[in-house]
């Protein structure tokens, strides 16, 4: 695949992932988090099953153990903890903690499946994380008090990022030999089944018929854009580049969020946020840069 198409794929996934925080924050004002999580993956699962049927893509049923583990971490763990945390903490905290934690945690987990973690990669992750922090912090008010509720929400977001990193690492083992579409479909179905019983701990889905149009729109955005589109690209990147490099998509989410706000609301990013975007790109470049092998000299040896 040509480099422009790779850039387009990463940009699309980043925009789709950035949209989830705004959509989820809007919906969670009226919808219980575990019910919203279930509905998100239920909507995505319908689309994925249709895609599997149309393309006649087999599900990796014989790899049910790692797929189930990936679903438990990435669909149940990540989404459940992220939405629970989002009810307790500002969306800006989520947008800072999750994108900066996922790539580093994934790189550490990926060493368990023999992906090399070089000093250059670690430096790149550190630089990109700093850039993401600058992007978010550059637009925030400093000096607000930190409550225990917000702290708990931040810890839940941190846990969700670690769960997603574990999911990416496990998925890398599966998609090496299996279809990305088949893997995501099976994992989404299993994740929906895992989340569904938890909804009965909240309102038991009795409130679903009373959801507002705004809540359903947010759920649709989460299911179609932030799951069906984003997850297929995310796991395609894991298959093509490995878990640690595939996770770099997360770093672009804060930058994509700035673009969404600019286009939709007309809010211009602050200069410090633009600086942060440049720092992110520099960090990603460090992670993805390969050292060219030494080229043997073609000049004849001197007598």
SVG drawing of the C-alpha trace seen along z (x, -y; Angstrom):
<svg xmlns="http://www.w3.org/2000/svg" viewBox="-40 -31 89 56">
<polyline fill="none" stroke="black" stroke-width="0.4" points="0.0,0.0 1.3,-3.4 2.3,-5.9 -0.5,-8.4 -3.1,-5.7 -1.6,-4.7 -1.7,-8.4 -5.3,-8.6 -6.2,-5.4 -4.5,-6.7 -6.2,-10.1 -9.6,-8.5 -9.2,-6.3 -8.0,-9.2 -11.0,-11.3 -13.4,-8.4 -11.7,-7.8 -11.7,-11.5 -15.5,-11.6 -16.2,-9.0 -15.3,-11.2 -17.7,-14.0 -20.5,-11.6 -20.1,-9.5 -20.0,-12.6 -23.2,-13.8 -25.0,-10.5 -23.8,-9.8 -25.7,-12.8 -28.9,-10.8 -27.8,-7.2 -26.2,-4.7 -22.6,-3.9 -22.9,-0.1 -26.1,-0.2 -24.5,-2.7 -21.5,-0.4 -23.7,2.5 -25.7,0.6 -22.4,-0.7 -21.2,2.8 -24.6,4.1 -24.9,1.6 -21.4,2.3 -21.9,6.0 -24.9,5.8 -22.8,3.9 -19.9,6.3 -22.0,9.4 -23.5,7.9 -20.0,7.2 -18.9,10.8 -21.9,12.3 -21.5,10.1 -17.7,10.8 -18.0,14.5 -15.3,13.9 -14.9,16.8 -14.8,16.1 -11.7,17.4 -13.7,19.7 -10.8,22.1 -8.9,19.2 -11.7,18.6 -9.4,18.4 -7.3,15.4 -10.3,13.8 -12.3,14.1 -9.4,12.7 -9.1,9.7 -12.9,9.1 -12.7,9.2 -9.9,6.6 -10.7,4.4 -14.5,4.5 -15.7,5.2 -12.7,3.8 -11.8,0.8 -15.2,-0.5 -16.8,0.3 -14.1,-1.4 -13.8,-4.3 -17.5,-5.2 -17.7,-4.7 -14.7,-7.1 -16.2,-9.6 -19.2,-10.1 -16.8,-11.2 -14.1,-13.2 -14.1,-15.8 -13.7,-14.6 -10.5,-16.5 -9.0,-14.2 -10.0,-11.2 -8.6,-12.6 -5.3,-13.2 -4.9,-10.0 -6.1,-7.4 -4.2,-8.4 -0.9,-8.9 -1.1,-5.7 -2.2,-3.2 0.9,-3.4 3.4,-3.1 1.5,-0.3 1.2,1.5 4.9,1.2 5.6,2.7 3.1,5.6 4.3,6.2 7.7,7.2 5.9,10.4 5.2,11.3 8.8,10.5 8.2,7.0 11.5,5.2 11.4,2.1 14.4,0.0 15.7,-3.1 14.7,-5.1 11.1,-3.8 11.0,-4.7 12.2,-8.2 9.6,-8.5 6.8,-7.4 8.0,-9.9 8.1,-12.8 4.7,-11.9 3.2,-11.6 4.6,-15.1 3.0,-16.4 -0.4,-15.0 -0.2,-16.5 0.7,-19.9 -2.3,-19.7 -4.8,-19.0 -3.2,-21.1 -2.8,-24.0 -6.6,-24.5 -7.4,-24.0 -7.8,-26.3 -5.1,-25.8 -5.7,-25.9 -8.9,-24.0 -9.2,-21.9 -8.9,-18.1 -11.7,-16.2 -11.7,-12.6 -14.5,-11.9 -12.4,-13.3 -9.4,-11.3 -11.4,-8.1 -12.6,-8.9 -9.0,-9.4 -7.9,-6.1 -10.7,-4.3 -9.6,-6.0 -6.0,-4.8 -7.3,-1.3 -9.3,-1.4 -6.1,-2.4 -4.2,0.5 -7.0,2.9 -6.9,1.6 -3.2,2.1 -3.6,5.7 -6.3,6.2 -4.0,4.9 -1.2,7.2 -3.4,10.3 -5.0,9.3 -1.6,9.1 -1.2,12.9 -4.6,13.6 -4.6,11.2 -1.1,12.5 -3.0,15.4 -6.7,14.5 -8.9,11.9 -9.1,8.6 -12.8,8.4 -13.4,11.9 -11.5,11.1 -13.2,7.8 -16.7,9.3 -16.2,12.2 -14.6,10.0 -17.5,7.5 -20.1,10.2 -18.4,11.7 -17.9,8.2 -21.6,7.4 -22.5,10.6 -20.2,9.8 -21.5,6.3 -25.2,7.1 -25.7,8.7 -24.0,5.7 -26.7,3.4 -29.1,5.1 -27.0,3.6 -28.2,0.2 -31.7,-0.4 -32.0,3.1 -32.6,1.5 -36.1,0.4 -35.1,-3.2 -34.0,-2.4 -37.4,-3.2 -37.2,-6.6 -33.8,-7.6 -33.8,-10.9 -32.9,-11.4 -29.6,-13.0 -28.7,-9.9 -29.5,-7.6 -27.5,-9.8 -24.5,-9.6 -24.9,-5.8 -25.0,-5.5 -21.8,-7.6 -20.1,-5.3 -21.3,-2.2 -20.8,-3.1 -17.9,-5.6 -16.0,-5.0 -16.3,-1.2 -17.2,0.2 -14.9,-2.2 -12.2,-2.9 -11.7,0.6 -11.3,2.2 -8.6,-0.4 -7.0,0.0 -6.6,3.7 -5.6,3.5 -2.7,1.3 -1.8,3.8 -1.7,6.6 0.4,4.6 2.8,2.8 2.6,4.7 0.9,3.9 3.2,1.1 3.2,-0.8 -0.5,-0.2 -1.2,-1.8 0.3,-5.1 -3.1,-6.0 -4.1,-7.0 -1.6,-9.8 -3.4,-11.5 -6.8,-11.5 -6.2,-14.8 -5.1,-16.5 -8.1,-15.1 -10.3,-16.4 -8.9,-19.9 -9.9,-19.6 -13.4,-18.4 -13.9,-21.4 -12.6,-23.8 -14.8,-22.4 -18.0,-21.9 -17.8,-24.7 -15.4,-27.1 -13.1,-27.2 -9.5,-27.9 -6.7,-25.9 -4.4,-27.9 -0.8,-28.3 0.4,-26.0 -1.9,-23.3 -0.4,-23.6 3.0,-23.2 1.9,-20.1 0.6,-18.7 4.1,-19.2 5.7,-17.5 3.4,-14.5 4.4,-14.2 8.1,-14.4 7.6,-11.6 5.7,-9.3 8.5,-9.9 11.0,-8.7 9.1,-5.6 8.5,-4.7 11.9,-5.7 14.1,-2.8 17.9,-3.0 19.0,-2.2 21.4,0.7 24.9,-0.1 25.4,-0.1 28.6,1.6 31.0,-0.5 31.2,0.1 34.6,-1.6 37.5,0.7 40.0,1.2 43.1,-0.8 46.3,1.1"/>
</svg>
